[in-house]
Amino acid sequence: MANREPVHCRVVERAARDLIAERGVTMKDIAQVVFDMQYPYNNQLTMDECIDSVDKVLEKREIQHAVLVGIELDKLAEKKMLSEPLQSIVEMDEGLFGVDETIALGSVFGYGSIAVTTFGYLDKEKKGIIKELDTKSDSSVNTFLDDLICSIAANASGRLAHRLRDQQEQLREEEIKRRDDEERIG
């Protein structure tokens, strides 16, 4: 086997983004889930911040690889190109299958336990676009896609939660420094 050059990261990222869009999911759809998850903890949060967080999460290779594998399996199931019994299991989104969640969950660990618990919540509650994908009644197969969107939204939510804490701590440090300066002067 000849030595091959690795696939450039931008090619992989573009392919993952294109596949998500091809499946009818927009960045705004995912950002809306993120907004709904994080707004109760940060009423200053904007949709633009959520879109940016989703965008940043999609720059991660673990997410891109999971998207490529999962959506490819969904597409193959739609074309009835998987071997039995896998074809039937994926096509019907068999409740005990779990591989779809395993692939998606594997890409959540980069943003801490908050992303992991958010993934579990979103997988169970099926919010926004996730519910739409999970309950589609047409011939599309979204067995992997709905869980991948849970993963992306959970990661983006975890990223925002960590950033909010960082901002709060920075403000706190500035407040302490200002008070110390005032005490020295006064």
C-alpha positions in Angstrom: 0.0 0.0 0.0 1.4 3.4 -1.0 1.9 6.1 1.5 -1.0 8.5 1.4 -1.1 12.1 2.5 -3.6 12.8 5.3 -6.8 14.5 4.3 -6.4 18.2 5.0 -8.5 19.4 8.0 -10.3 22.0 6.0 -11.5 19.3 3.6 -12.9 17.2 6.4 -14.5 20.2 8.1 -16.1 21.4 4.8 -17.4 17.8 4.2 -19.0 17.6 7.7 -20.6 21.0 7.4 -21.9 20.2 3.9 -23.4 16.9 5.1 -25.2 18.6 8.0 -26.7 21.1 5.6 -27.5 18.5 3.0 -29.6 16.7 5.7 -31.6 19.9 6.2 -30.1 21.2 9.4 -28.8 24.8 9.7 -26.4 26.3 12.1 -29.3 28.4 13.4 -31.3 25.3 14.1 -28.6 23.9 16.3 -27.9 27.4 17.8 -31.5 27.6 18.8 -31.2 24.5 20.9 -28.0 25.9 22.4 -29.8 29.2 23.2 -32.7 27.4 24.8 -30.3 25.4 27.0 -28.1 28.3 28.1 -30.4 31.3 28.3 -31.7 30.4 31.7 -28.2 30.7 33.0 -27.2 33.8 31.1 -30.0 36.2 30.1 -27.4 38.3 28.2 -26.9 35.5 25.8 -27.4 36.3 22.1 -28.2 34.0 19.2 -25.0 35.2 17.5 -23.0 33.9 20.4 -24.8 30.6 20.1 -24.1 30.4 16.3 -20.5 31.2 16.9 -20.2 28.5 19.5 -21.7 25.9 17.2 -19.3 27.1 14.5 -16.3 26.6 16.8 -17.5 23.2 17.8 -17.7 22.2 14.2 -14.0 23.0 13.9 -13.2 20.0 16.1 -12.0 16.9 14.4 -13.8 14.5 16.7 -17.1 16.1 15.8 -16.3 16.1 12.1 -15.3 12.5 12.1 -18.4 11.5 14.0 -20.6 13.5 11.5 -18.9 11.9 8.5 -19.4 8.3 9.9 -22.9 8.8 11.3 -24.5 10.6 8.3 -22.9 8.1 5.9 -24.6 5.3 7.8 -27.9 7.1 7.7 -27.6 7.7 4.0 -26.6 4.0 3.3 -29.7 2.9 5.3 -31.9 5.2 3.3 -30.6 3.5 0.1 -31.0 0.1 1.8 -27.3 -0.6 1.3 -26.5 -2.0 4.8 -26.4 -5.8 5.4 -29.2 -7.3 7.5 -29.9 -7.2 10.3 -28.0 -3.9 10.6 -30.2 -2.4 7.8 -33.4 -3.0 9.8 -31.9 -1.9 13.1 -30.6 1.4 11.7 -33.7 2.1 9.5 -36.1 1.6 12.4 -33.8 3.4 15.0 -34.0 0.3 17.2 -34.2 1.5 20.8 -31.6 -0.9 22.1 -29.1 -0.2 19.3 -27.1 2.5 21.1 -24.2 2.7 18.6 -25.7 6.0 17.4 -25.5 7.5 20.9 -22.0 6.0 21.4 -20.5 7.7 18.4 -22.2 11.0 19.3 -21.3 10.7 23.0 -17.6 10.0 22.1 -17.4 13.4 20.6 -18.8 15.2 23.6 -16.0 14.8 26.1 -14.0 17.8 24.9 -16.2 20.3 26.8 -16.4 18.7 30.2 -19.1 17.1 32.2 -21.6 19.8 31.5 -21.5 18.9 27.8 -21.9 15.2 28.7 -24.9 15.8 31.0 -26.4 18.2 28.4 -26.0 15.5 25.8 -27.9 13.0 27.9 -30.7 15.5 28.6 -31.0 16.5 24.9 -31.0 12.8 23.8 -33.8 12.1 26.2 -35.9 15.3 25.8 -35.4 15.8 22.0 -35.5 19.6 21.9 -36.0 21.7 18.7 -34.5 20.3 15.5 -33.5 17.2 17.4 -37.1 16.3 17.9 -37.9 17.1 14.2 -35.2 14.7 13.1 -36.2 12.0 15.5 -39.9 12.1 14.5 -39.6 12.5 10.7 -42.2 10.4 9.0 -40.8 10.5 5.5 -38.3 8.0 4.1 -35.3 9.7 5.6 -33.2 7.9 8.2 -31.8 10.1 10.9 -30.7 7.4 13.4 -27.3 8.9 13.8 -28.0 12.5 12.8 -30.3 13.4 15.7 -27.7 12.2 18.2 -24.9 14.0 16.3 -26.9 17.2 16.6 -27.4 16.5 20.3 -23.6 16.3 20.5 -22.9 19.5 18.6 -25.5 21.4 20.7 -24.2 19.9 24.0 -20.7 20.8 23.1 -21.6 24.4 22.1 -23.7 24.7 25.3 -20.8 23.5 27.4 -18.4 25.8 25.6 -20.7 28.8 26.4 -21.1 27.8 30.0 -17.3 27.6 30.5 -16.9 31.0 28.7 -19.5 32.6 30.9 -17.7 31.4 34.0 -14.4 32.7 32.6 -16.0 36.1 32.1 -17.5 36.1 35.6 -14.2 35.3 37.1 -12.4 38.0 35.1 -15.0 40.5 36.2 -14.5 39.3 39.8 -10.7 39.7 39.5 -11.1 43.2 38.1 -13.5 44.1 40.9 -11.1 42.8 43.6 -8.2 44.7 42.0 -10.3 47.9 41.8 -11.3 47.6 45.5 -7.7 47.0 46.5 -6.6 50.0 44.5 -9.3 52.2 46.1 -8.3 51.0 49.6 -4.6 51.8 48.9 -5.6 55.3 47.6 -8.3 56.0 50.2 
